[in-house]
Amino acid sequence: MKLPHLYAIADAGFFPETEKLLHFAQELTAAGVTLLQYRNKVGSPRRILDDALALRKALPDHVRLIMNDRADLALAADFGGVHVGQEDLSPESVRRLIGPSRWLGVSTHNPEQLAAADATSADYLAIGPVFATTSKVRPDAVIRLEGVRRARALTAKPLVAIGGITRQNCLSVIDAGADSVAVISDLIPSPRAAAEDFLRLLSAHLG
């Protein structure tokens, strides 16, 4: 598999209304985003599924949608993958649920977790937070660019860096070894313009 260089995340915590969530997602995809994760840490299963179904209906078919945490709801909404953290279902349990064709990603925060995730059937691994982030209530310790370099040395799988990544620092993260940057906060104020900036920067840098 080949990850897009920009991995956008739509966190429902910033969008209490489904209409605003959909507008945000549509602005991103209009800019050229092709990989979007829907994350909702506090909503009910009904709310998460309703939002997921609305996203699937509102976005073009070529956009791959990833569900955070919930493999069952990913299947119900016909999403293209699932992303799990260290406290969610194990990667192998998720793989048995979603089958071989949907993408499976795993969040890691240190070399030990990354090495363990590398031994699973995960399609890609996420490492972070690279920089300080405000999108999590209890974030893990920042790993900085050196943490990305260490992660790169431990896996041949596609590597997604996450945590505090902006247009100002994204190229340094790519240079440290990440294949893709996951972005939340820097996309929110002006999603289309920000996504276009990210894609232009990454494309020019990587050729």
Secondary structure, 3 states (H helix, E strand, C coil): CCCCCEEEEEEHHHCCCHHHHHHHHHHHHHHCCCEEEEECCCCCHHHHHHHHHHHHHHCCCCCEEEEECCHHHHHHCCCCEEEECCCCCCHHHHHHHHCCCCEEEEEECCHHHHHHHHCCCCCEEEECCCCCCCCCCCCCCCCHHHHHHHHHHHCCCCEEEECCCCCCCHHHHHHCCCCEEEECHHHCCCHHHHHHHHHHHHHHHHC
